[in-house]
Amino acid sequence: MAMWVLGGCLGLRGRLGACRLLWRGFQNRGPPGREDGDRLQSSSKTPKNPKIYTKTGDKGFSSTFTGERRPKDDQVFEALGTTDELSSAIGFAVELITEKGHTFAEELQKIQCTLQDIGSALATPHSSAREAHLKHTAFEASPILELEQWIDKYASQLPPLTAFILPSGGKSSSVLHFCRAVCRRAERCVVPLVQIGETDANVAKFLNRLSDYLFTIARYAAMKEGNQEKIYKKRDPSHPT
């Protein structure tokens, strides 16, 4: 992983080349040419697709959107990678959910695009960002409010919780619970970055609300498919198995 593009729904590799071009624009280096392992050359001819591999991370370092080189195990890249993992898990969930005809599949695809925006925000550490960087990667509060509206819409149709439930309720529900668990981990990766001022607090708020949304639609999917959710039962020590 080298750099992250600003928003959009490009794949991880597609983000890399696009973000390099954007960063060079900020650095006022003119047309993109060979740099740090790149093989892209400016030309008046029909542009060619860049190679998938860039070799720029072979020594264990990657670049943020600001152009800063950091070790691949840096907190920023840990948060980026986990957010990308979350989007991948949601993508798998969408495939299962679409087969069942659930209408919230479109919401999940919109969330994947929002996670791309979050990736852009995370890849722009405030400690090395200039005003131009922050302007292009700012993460607003509107997606958080939208999640809350969706949560309220589905929660109003669900029976009240009277006990702890286990991840269950059929394939659609179970995969959404898995997405929720990955989302919680992404939030845990982002919170330290918020606390040290490297990223916007709205990023952590969105992930916090997203886990609530995923929990809610997991229950909603189980209900719509007529599947029973499994209830947590405390083990009785007097009856060992």
C-alpha positions in Angstrom: 0.0 0.0 0.0 1.5 3.3 -1.0 -1.1 6.1 -1.1 -4.8 6.6 -0.8 -7.0 8.6 -3.3 -9.6 11.2 -2.3 -12.9 9.5 -1.9 -14.6 7.6 -4.7 -15.1 3.9 -5.1 -11.8 2.8 -6.6 -10.1 -0.4 -5.5 -7.0 -0.2 -3.3 -4.6 -0.5 -6.3 -6.6 2.1 -8.2 -6.2 4.5 -5.4 -2.5 4.3 -5.4 -1.7 5.7 -8.9 -4.4 8.3 -8.6 -3.2 9.6 -5.3 0.4 9.9 -6.6 -0.8 12.2 -9.3 -2.7 14.3 -6.8 0.2 14.5 -4.4 2.6 15.6 -7.1 0.1 18.4 -8.0 0.3 19.6 -4.4 4.1 19.5 -4.6 4.1 21.6 -7.8 6.3 19.2 -9.6 4.5 19.4 -12.9 3.5 16.4 -15.0 4.0 13.1 -13.4 7.2 11.3 -14.3 9.5 8.7 -12.9 9.8 8.9 -9.1 10.5 6.5 -6.3 10.0 3.4 -8.3 7.2 4.7 -10.6 7.3 4.0 -14.3 4.6 6.5 -15.3 5.7 8.9 -18.0 3.8 11.9 -19.3 3.0 11.5 -23.0 0.7 12.8 -25.7 0.0 9.3 -26.8 -2.9 7.2 -25.5 -2.3 6.7 -21.8 -1.4 3.2 -20.6 -2.6 1.5 -17.5 0.1 1.7 -14.7 1.6 -1.5 -13.5 -0.1 -3.1 -10.5 3.2 -3.3 -8.6 5.2 -0.2 -7.8 8.1 -1.7 -5.6 7.9 1.5 -3.5 7.0 -0.5 -0.4 9.6 -3.2 -0.6 11.6 -1.7 2.3 8.7 -1.7 4.7 7.6 1.9 4.2 4.5 3.5 2.6 3.5 7.1 1.8 0.6 9.0 3.2 -1.4 11.4 1.0 0.8 14.3 2.4 3.9 12.6 0.9 5.3 11.5 4.3 7.0 8.1 4.4 6.1 6.0 7.4 6.7 2.3 8.4 4.0 0.0 7.2 3.2 -0.9 10.9 2.5 2.8 11.7 -0.8 3.5 13.4 -2.0 5.3 10.3 -1.6 2.3 8.1 -3.0 0.0 10.7 -6.2 2.1 10.7 -6.2 2.2 6.9 -5.7 -1.5 6.5 -8.4 -2.3 9.0 -10.8 0.1 7.3 -10.1 -1.6 4.0 -10.7 -5.0 5.6 -14.1 -3.7 6.8 -15.0 -2.5 3.3 -14.0 -6.0 1.9 -16.1 -7.7 4.6 -19.1 -5.5 3.7 -18.6 -6.2 0.0 -18.9 -10.0 0.8 -22.0 -9.3 2.9 -23.5 -7.4 0.0 -23.2 -10.4 -2.3 -25.1 -12.6 0.2 -27.7 -10.0 1.0 -28.4 -9.2 -2.6 -29.3 -12.8 -3.2 -31.9 -12.5 -0.5 -33.4 -9.3 -2.0 -32.7 -7.1 1.0 -33.2 -3.4 0.1 -30.4 -2.2 2.4 -27.8 -3.6 0.1 -27.7 -0.2 -1.6 -27.0 1.4 1.8 -24.1 -0.9 2.4 -22.6 0.0 -1.0 -22.9 3.7 -0.1 -21.2 2.9 3.2 -18.3 1.3 1.2 -17.9 4.6 -0.7 -17.9 6.5 2.6 -15.2 4.2 3.9 -13.1 5.3 0.9 -13.5 8.9 2.1 -12.5 7.8 5.6 -9.4 6.2 4.1 -8.5 9.5 2.5 -8.9 11.3 5.8 -6.8 8.7 7.7 -4.1 8.9 5.0 -3.8 12.7 5.7 -2.2 12.9 9.1 -2.7 16.4 10.5 0.8 16.6 11.7 2.2 16.7 8.1 -0.9 18.0 6.2 -1.1 21.4 4.6 -4.4 23.4 4.2 -4.8 22.1 0.6 -4.6 18.5 1.8 -7.1 19.0 4.6 -9.5 20.8 2.3 -9.6 17.8 0.0 -9.9 15.1 2.7 -12.2 16.7 5.3 -14.7 14.2 6.7 -18.0 15.9 7.5 -20.7 14.8 10.0 -23.5 14.3 7.4 -22.8 10.5 6.9 -23.1 10.0 10.7 -26.5 11.6 10.7 -27.6 9.4 7.8 -26.5 6.3 9.7 -28.6 7.4 12.6 -31.7 7.8 10.4 -31.2 4.3 9.0 -30.7 2.8 12.4 -34.0 4.4 13.7 -35.8 3.2 10.6 -34.9 -0.5 11.1 -34.9 -0.5 14.9 -38.5 0.7 14.9 -39.5 -2.5 13.1 -37.6 -4.9 15.4 -38.9 -6.6 18.6 -37.2 -5.2 21.7 -34.1 -7.0 23.0 -34.7 -8.9 26.2 -31.5 -10.9 26.3 -28.0 -11.0 24.8 -27.9 -12.5 21.4 -25.1 -14.4 19.7 -24.0 -13.7 16.1 -26.6 -15.9 14.4 -29.9 -15.7 12.5 -28.8 -17.1 9.1 -26.0 -16.4 6.7 -27.0 -12.8 6.0 -27.3 -11.9 9.7 -24.2 -13.8 10.7 -22.0 -12.1 8.0 -23.3 -8.7 9.1 -22.3 -9.5 12.7 -18.9 -10.3 11.4 -18.8 -6.9 9.7 -19.8 -5.3 13.0 -16.8 -7.0 14.8 -14.4 -5.8 12.1 -15.9 -2.3 12.4 -15.3 -2.3 16.1 -11.6 -3.2 15.5 -11.4 -0.4 12.9 -12.8 2.0 15.5 -10.2 0.9 18.1 -7.4 1.6 15.5 -8.8 5.1 14.7 -9.4 6.3 18.3 -5.7 6.7 19.2 -5.2 8.8 16.0 -8.1 11.1 17.1 -6.7 11.4 20.6 -3.3 12.6 19.3 -4.9 14.9 16.8 -3.9 13.1 13.6 -7.4 12.7 12.3 -10.9 14.1 12.6 -13.1 13.0 15.5 -15.9 12.5 13.0 -14.1 9.4 11.6 -14.3 7.6 14.9 -17.9 8.7 15.4 -18.9 7.3 12.0 -17.3 3.9 12.8 -19.0 3.9 16.2 -22.4 4.5 14.6 -21.6 2.1 11.8 -21.2 -0.8 14.2 -24.7 0.0 15.7 -26.1 0.1 12.1 -24.6 -3.3 11.3 -25.9 -4.8 14.5 -29.4 -3.4 13.7 -29.6 -4.7 10.1 -28.2 -8.1 11.2 -31.2 -8.5 13.4 -33.4 -7.0 10.7 -32.1 -9.5 8.2 -32.8 -12.4 10.5 -36.3 -11.2 11.1 -37.1 -10.7 7.4 -35.7 -14.1 6.5 -37.6 -15.8 9.3 -34.5 -17.0 11.1 -34.3 -17.4 14.9 -31.5 -15.5 16.7 -29.6 -17.6 19.2 -29.7 -16.3 22.8 -26.8 -16.2 25.1 -27.2 -18.7 28.0 -25.0 -18.5 31.1 -23.3 -21.8 31.7 -24.5 -23.6 34.8 -21.4 -24.7 36.8 -23.4 -27.3 38.6 -24.0 -29.1 35.2 -20.6 -29.4 33.5 -20.6 -30.8 30.0 
